[in-house]
């Protein structure tokens, strides 16, 4: 078994090794997420059957290498020439880059937690885009996992053992504080979105936000705390406005009456044959939309949560600290 000292020697001698391993690992997880994104809404197993093309032929291992196989095969299946969407290697690349960022930004314990967070948000975001649902296994399950990880890895919420304190006692205190941060983030995040949705419903006189978004923000809050949850709500709203404006700009260029339709696509490596994808889906309701248009808000919340965890938390935390200082002086 490799010891911690040996891992340090590897890092010192080959500083590129662990970031490269994180990138490759992220690409492999991204390939698995493609399977989850396709199969979970259809209530199919993500384990069996094995990888096979839409024509029924099994996919060989050398044609199932994340990102690389799609490029070498030029986006088409070797067995029948059936095209595979560019979205599948894009998801693999996105996950790989986010895993690499986690490895570069955090220590080993927090990096592992952040990678798990990334995987859940990527899967739930693309399912929300495709079917306007957020499965409970990612929202509620993610919230539970976030609290458990906070208790096990206090560094997830920036809690460390104070210098000079007994390590066992210090870890217990850090664990309790991190667990408190996670639970507080869970309840503040979900309650904030719930109340915003209820107020918007009164103003608009119709449902304005799905309950799936409420549960998803609870999951985000469990991983990033209440400050990250608040940032995710308002940051997600800003991202949503930009996304809607971009969508409207492209929509205006379409000929009259040529609205978008859902076309069946060939499955990614590791999925079943793509008959019609019927959303006999898990619970997790869709957001009713903006200006009458159905808008998946989950991807916006997820993007804002990742922005906070990976880059924005120093500035956001300092902003809240300044507000607290002003309030104490009143």
C-alpha positions in Angstrom: 0.0 0.0 0.0 1.3 3.4 -0.9 2.1 5.6 2.1 1.5 9.4 2.4 5.2 10.0 2.2 5.5 8.1 -1.1 2.6 10.1 -2.5 4.5 13.3 -1.6 7.6 12.0 -3.3 5.6 11.3 -6.5 4.1 14.8 -6.3 7.5 16.4 -5.9 9.2 14.4 -8.6 6.3 14.5 -11.1 4.1 17.5 -10.2 2.0 16.9 -13.3 1.0 13.3 -12.4 -1.9 13.9 -10.1 -3.5 16.7 -12.2 -3.2 14.5 -15.2 -4.7 11.6 -13.3 -7.6 13.8 -12.2 -8.3 14.8 -15.8 -8.3 11.2 -17.0 -10.5 10.1 -14.1 -12.9 13.0 -14.8 -13.2 12.0 -18.4 -14.0 8.4 -17.4 -16.6 9.7 -14.9 -18.0 11.9 -17.6 -18.5 8.8 -19.8 -20.4 7.2 -17.0 -22.5 10.4 -16.5 -23.5 10.1 -20.2 -25.0 6.8 -19.3 -26.8 8.2 -16.3 -28.2 11.1 -18.2 -29.7 8.8 -20.8 -30.9 5.9 -18.6 -32.0 7.4 -15.3 -35.0 9.4 -16.7 -36.0 6.3 -18.6 -35.9 4.3 -15.4 -33.2 2.0 -16.8 -30.3 0.4 -15.0 -27.0 2.3 -15.3 -25.0 -1.0 -14.9 -26.7 -3.4 -17.3 -26.8 -4.0 -20.2 -23.2 -3.2 -21.2 -22.1 -0.7 -23.8 -23.6 -1.3 -27.2 -24.5 0.7 -30.3 -28.0 1.6 -31.3 -27.8 -1.1 -33.9 -27.4 -3.7 -31.1 -23.7 -4.5 -31.6 -21.5 -4.4 -28.5 -19.0 -1.5 -28.3 -15.4 -2.7 -28.0 -13.2 -1.3 -25.2 -10.9 0.5 -27.7 -14.0 2.3 -29.1 -15.2 3.3 -25.7 -12.3 5.5 -24.6 -13.7 8.8 -23.3 -13.2 11.8 -25.7 -10.4 10.0 -27.7 -12.6 7.3 -29.3 -15.1 9.9 -30.6 -12.4 11.9 -32.2 -10.7 8.8 -33.8 -14.0 7.5 -35.1 -15.0 11.0 -36.3 -18.2 10.8 -34.3 -19.6 7.6 -35.9 -20.0 4.1 -34.7 -17.4 1.7 -36.2 -20.0 -1.1 -36.6 -22.7 0.7 -38.6 -21.6 4.3 -39.1 -24.4 5.7 -36.9 -23.5 9.2 -35.8 -23.0 10.1 -32.1 -23.8 13.5 -30.9 -20.9 15.9 -30.1 -22.6 16.4 -26.7 -21.2 13.2 -25.3 -17.5 13.9 -25.6 -18.3 17.5 -24.6 -19.8 16.2 -21.3 -16.7 14.0 -20.8 -14.4 17.0 -21.5 -16.4 19.3 -19.2 -16.2 16.8 -16.4 -12.5 16.2 -16.9 -11.7 19.9 -16.9 -13.8 20.4 -13.7 -12.1 17.5 -12.0 -8.7 18.9 -13.0 -9.7 22.3 -11.5 -10.7 20.6 -8.3 -7.3 18.8 -8.1 -5.5 22.1 -8.6 -7.6 24.2 -6.3 -8.0 22.0 -3.2 -6.2 19.5 -1.1 -6.9 15.7 -1.5 -9.8 15.5 0.9 -11.7 18.5 -0.3 -10.8 17.7 -4.0 -12.6 14.3 -3.7 -15.7 15.9 -2.2 -15.7 18.6 -4.9 -15.4 16.0 -7.6 -18.4 14.1 -6.3 -20.3 17.5 -6.2 -19.3 18.2 -9.8 -20.5 14.7 -11.0 -23.9 15.1 -9.3 -24.4 18.6 -10.7 -23.3 17.7 -14.3 -25.7 14.7 -14.4 -28.7 16.6 -12.8 -28.1 19.7 -15.1 -28.2 17.7 -18.3 -31.2 15.7 -17.2 -33.0 18.9 -16.4 -32.1 20.3 -19.8 -33.4 17.2 -21.5 -36.5 16.4 -19.5 -37.2 19.4 -17.1 -36.8 17.3 -14.0 -34.2 16.9 -11.3 -34.1 13.3 -9.9 -34.3 13.0 -6.2 -31.2 10.8 -6.1 -29.1 13.8 -7.0 -31.0 16.5 -5.0 -32.1 14.8 -1.8 -29.4 12.1 -2.0 -26.8 14.8 -2.7 -27.9 16.8 0.3 -27.5 13.8 2.6 -24.1 13.0 1.1 -23.0 16.6 1.5 -23.8 16.6 5.2 -22.0 13.2 5.7 -19.0 14.5 3.8 -18.9 17.7 5.9 -18.8 15.6 9.1 -16.1 13.3 7.6 -14.0 15.9 5.8 -14.3 19.2 7.6 -12.0 20.9 5.1 -15.0 20.8 2.7 -16.3 23.9 4.6 -12.8 25.2 5.4 -12.8 23.8 8.9 -9.3 22.7 10.1 -7.9 21.5 13.4 -6.6 24.5 15.3 -2.8 24.5 15.8 -1.7 23.2 19.1 -4.9 21.4 19.9 -5.2 17.7 20.5 -5.8 16.2 17.0 -8.7 14.0 18.1 -10.5 16.8 19.9 -9.6 19.3 17.2 -11.1 17.0 14.5 -14.3 16.5 16.4 -14.7 20.3 16.8 -14.0 20.9 13.1 -16.4 18.1 12.2 -19.2 19.5 14.3 -18.6 23.0 12.8 -18.5 21.7 9.3 -21.6 19.6 9.8 -23.4 22.7 11.2 -22.3 24.7 8.1 -23.7 21.9 5.8 -27.1 21.7 7.6 -27.4 25.4 7.7 -26.6 25.7 4.0 -29.1 22.9 3.2 -32.0 24.7 5.0 -31.1 28.3 4.1 -30.7 27.3 0.4 -33.9 25.3 0.1 -35.9 27.8 2.1 -34.7 30.8 0.1 -35.6 29.3 -3.2 -39.0 28.1 -1.8 -39.9 31.6 -0.6 -38.8 33.2 -3.8 -40.9 30.7 -5.7 -43.9 31.4 -3.5 -43.6 35.1 -3.8 -43.2 34.9 -7.5 -46.3 32.7 -7.7 -48.3 35.4 -5.9 -47.1 38.1 -8.2 -47.4 36.1 -11.5 -50.5 34.2 -10.3 -49.0 30.9 -11.5 -46.4 28.5 -10.4 -43.0 30.1 -10.9 -40.5 27.5 -9.7 -40.5 23.8 -9.5 -39.9 22.0 -6.2 -37.0 20.1 -7.8 -35.0 23.4 -7.8 -35.7 23.8 -4.1 -34.3 20.4 -3.3 -31.3 20.9 -5.6 -30.3 24.1 -3.9 -30.6 22.3 -0.6 -28.0 19.9 -2.0 -25.8 22.8 -3.2 -26.0 24.4 0.2 -24.9 21.2 2.0 -21.7 21.3 0.0 -21.0 25.0 -0.1 -22.7 26.4 3.0 -25.3 29.1 3.3 -23.2 31.8 1.7 -22.7 29.7 -1.3 -26.4 28.8 -1.4 -27.3 32.5 -1.4 -24.8 33.2 -4.1 -26.1 30.3 -6.2 -29.7 31.7 -6.1 -28.8 35.2 -7.3 -25.9 34.1 -9.5 -28.1 31.5 -11.1 -30.8 34.1 -11.7 -28.2 36.3 -13.5 -27.0 33.3 -15.6 -30.6 32.4 -16.4 -31.3 35.9 -17.7 -28.2 35.8 -20.0 -29.1 32.3 -21.2 -32.7 33.3 -21.9 -31.6 36.4 -23.9 -29.2 34.2 -25.9 -32.0 31.7 -26.5 -34.3 34.5 -27.6 -31.7 35.9 -30.0 -31.3 32.5 -31.7 -35.1 31.9 -31.6 -35.7 35.1 -33.6 -33.6 33.8 -36.4 -35.8 30.7 -36.9 -38.5 30.8 -39.7 -42.0 31.3 -38.5 -43.6 28.1 -37.3 -40.3 26.2 -37.2 -40.1 25.7 -33.5 -37.6 23.3 -32.0 -38.6 19.6 -31.8 -36.9 16.8 -29.9 -35.2 14.4 -32.3 -34.0 11.0 -31.3 -30.2 10.8 -31.3 -27.7 7.9 -31.2 -26.8 7.0 -27.7 -23.4 7.6 -26.2 -21.0 4.8 -25.5 -22.5 2.8 -22.7 -26.2 3.5 -23.4 -29.1 1.4 -24.7 -30.4 1.8 -28.2 -32.2 5.1 -28.5 -35.8 4.4 -29.2 -38.0 7.2 -27.9 -36.8 8.6 -24.6 -39.9 8.7 -22.6 -39.7 10.7 -19.4 -41.4 8.2 -17.1 -39.2 10.1 -14.7 -38.3 10.3 -11.1 -39.8 13.0 -9.0 -38.3 16.5 -9.2 -40.6 18.9 -10.9 -39.7 21.3 -13.7 -39.5 25.0 -13.4 -42.6 26.3 -15.2 -40.6 28.9 -17.1 -39.8 32.5 -17.8 -42.3 34.6 -19.8 -44.3 31.5 -20.5 -41.2 29.6 -21.8 -40.1 26.4 -20.0 -36.6 27.2 -18.6 -34.6 24.6 -16.7 -33.2 26.5 -13.7 -31.2 23.6 -12.3 -28.2 24.1 -14.7 -28.0 27.8 -13.6 -28.1 27.0 -9.9 -25.4 24.3 -10.5 -23.2 26.6 -12.5 -23.4 29.3 -9.9 -22.7 26.8 -7.1 -19.6 25.5 -8.9 -18.4 29.1 -9.6 -18.7 29.8 -5.8 -16.9 26.6 -4.7 -14.1 26.8 -7.3 -13.3 30.5 -7.7 -15.7 33.0 -6.1 -15.8 32.0 -2.4 -13.0 34.3 -1.2 -14.7 37.4 -2.6 -18.3 36.3 -1.6 -17.2 35.4 1.9 -15.4 38.7 2.3 -18.5 40.5 1.1 -20.7 38.8 3.7 -18.1 39.5 6.4 -18.2 43.2 5.5 -22.0 43.2 5.8 -21.7 41.5 9.1 -19.2 44.0 10.4 -21.5 46.9 9.3 -24.5 45.4 11.0 -22.5 44.9 14.3 -21.6 48.6 14.3 -25.2 49.7 14.0 
